[in-house]
Amino acid sequence: MNDIRTQYDEFAQDFSVNQEEKNQINRFEMRSMTGTDLTNQKVLDLACGDGIDAEYYRTIGATVVGLDASQSLIDIAKTKYPSVEFIQGFAENIPFENNSFDAVFTKYAIMTSPDMKQIFNEMFRVLKPGGLLVYLVTHPFRQFIERKKLASDYFKQVIVDCLILEGTVELKEPTHTMNEYFNLDFFSKFEMIDYKEVWDPAAEQINGGKYPGFFIVKAKKK
Ligand SMILES: C[S@@+](CC[C@H](N)C(=O)[O-])C[C@H]1O[C@@H](n2cnc3c(N)ncnc32)[C@H](O)[C@@H]1O
C-alpha cells in the first residue's frame, strides 16, 4: 500500500505539467465548496500534489501547509510556490498537533488509502472545533465500473486501474463503498453541510457511459 501512496513519485513531473490544463472541473467544484475568502484561516491541504490548490488558498488569504506522500511532488511544489509551506507525510498519520487547523481540504487523494476510518480520525484530530472539512474523492460508483476486468463485488476492496487527466496518467487505487464515507462514526464527528456528485470528463469514460467521477463533501467538525 505504501507503493500506491507514493506512486506519484514516478510521474510527478508529468502530473504537475498536466495539472494546469486537464484538471478543471474538480478544481472548480472544490473552490465553490471552500469559498473565495480564507482570510486569517490556517489551512491544511492534505495530499496536495504539486501545490496548485495550496497556492490558490494562499492567494485568498489563508496560511497554508501542503502535505503529500510523494517527496517528488513536494519538491516540485516548493519550487513552484515558494510562499507556501510544504512537507512530506501521510494522511494516516498527520504530523500536527490536535486542533491545529481552521480548515482541512483534500482533493482526489484520500481514497488512495485502504483505511478511510483512520484518515477521518486524523482529519478530525487536527481540525479545531467548528473547523471546516472539504474532501473530494473518486466516486465508488466509478470505481465499481473500473472493476471492469475483475469480478464485480461492490463490497470487496480490490485495487483498480484508474485513468486520470484525460488518459495521460494511469494509477492504482483501492476501491471503497459509500458506507466507508457515510456512517455513524463520520456523523458523530462531523456535521454535513453540502454534498455533490459530479461527472468528470477528465476521467476514463468506460463504455461511453456518463456517471459520477467524484463526489465532494463540505462538513464541520462537531
Ligand atoms: C490525484 S493526486 C491529487 C493532488 C492534489 N490534491 C490535486 O487535486 O491536484 C493524489 C495525491 O495524493 C497523494 N496521496 C495519496 N495518498 C496519500 C496519503 N495516504 N497521504 C498523503 N498523500 C497521499 C499522492 O502522492 C498525490 O500527490
PDBQT file of the ligand as one rigid body, heavy atoms in Angstrom, charges set to zero:
ROOT
HETATM    1  C1  LIG A 301      -4.595  12.754  -7.850  1.00  0.00    +0.000 C 
HETATM    2  S1  LIG A 301      -3.348  13.475  -6.856  1.00  0.00    +0.000 S 
HETATM    3  C2  LIG A 301      -4.185  14.928  -6.304  1.00  0.00    +0.000 C 
HETATM    4  C3  LIG A 301      -3.262  16.008  -5.842  1.00  0.00    +0.000 C 
HETATM    5  C4  LIG A 301      -3.952  17.309  -5.440  1.00  0.00    +0.000 C 
HETATM    6  N1  LIG A 301      -4.769  17.125  -4.258  1.00  0.00    +0.000 N 
HETATM    7  C5  LIG A 301      -4.772  17.843  -6.573  1.00  0.00    +0.000 C 
HETATM    8  O1  LIG A 301      -6.000  17.716  -6.551  1.00  0.00    +0.000 OA
HETATM    9  O2  LIG A 301      -4.187  18.367  -7.500  1.00  0.00    +0.000 OA
HETATM   10  C6  LIG A 301      -3.288  12.477  -5.394  1.00  0.00    +0.000 C 
HETATM   11  C7  LIG A 301      -2.195  12.905  -4.435  1.00  0.00    +0.000 C 
HETATM   12  O3  LIG A 301      -2.422  12.283  -3.182  1.00  0.00    +0.000 OA
HETATM   13  C8  LIG A 301      -1.179  11.896  -2.627  1.00  0.00    +0.000 C 
HETATM   14  N2  LIG A 301      -1.503  10.840  -1.645  1.00  0.00    +0.000 N 
HETATM   15  C9  LIG A 301      -2.160   9.695  -1.903  1.00  0.00    +0.000 A 
HETATM   16  N3  LIG A 301      -2.367   9.013  -0.777  1.00  0.00    +0.000 NA
HETATM   17  C10 LIG A 301      -1.813   9.747   0.239  1.00  0.00    +0.000 A 
HETATM   18  C11 LIG A 301      -1.703   9.565   1.637  1.00  0.00    +0.000 A 
HETATM   19  N4  LIG A 301      -2.201   8.492   2.236  1.00  0.00    +0.000 N 
HETATM   20  N5  LIG A 301      -1.099  10.535   2.352  1.00  0.00    +0.000 NA
HETATM   21  C12 LIG A 301      -0.583  11.632   1.755  1.00  0.00    +0.000 A 
HETATM   22  N6  LIG A 301      -0.657  11.846   0.414  1.00  0.00    +0.000 NA
HETATM   23  C13 LIG A 301      -1.266  10.918  -0.323  1.00  0.00    +0.000 A 
HETATM   24  C14 LIG A 301      -0.361  11.483  -3.817  1.00  0.00    +0.000 C 
HETATM   25  O4  LIG A 301       1.027  11.494  -3.568  1.00  0.00    +0.000 OA
HETATM   26  C15 LIG A 301      -0.797  12.532  -4.848  1.00  0.00    +0.000 C 
HETATM   27  O5  LIG A 301       0.006  13.681  -4.796  1.00  0.00    +0.000 OA
ENDROOT
TORSDOF 0
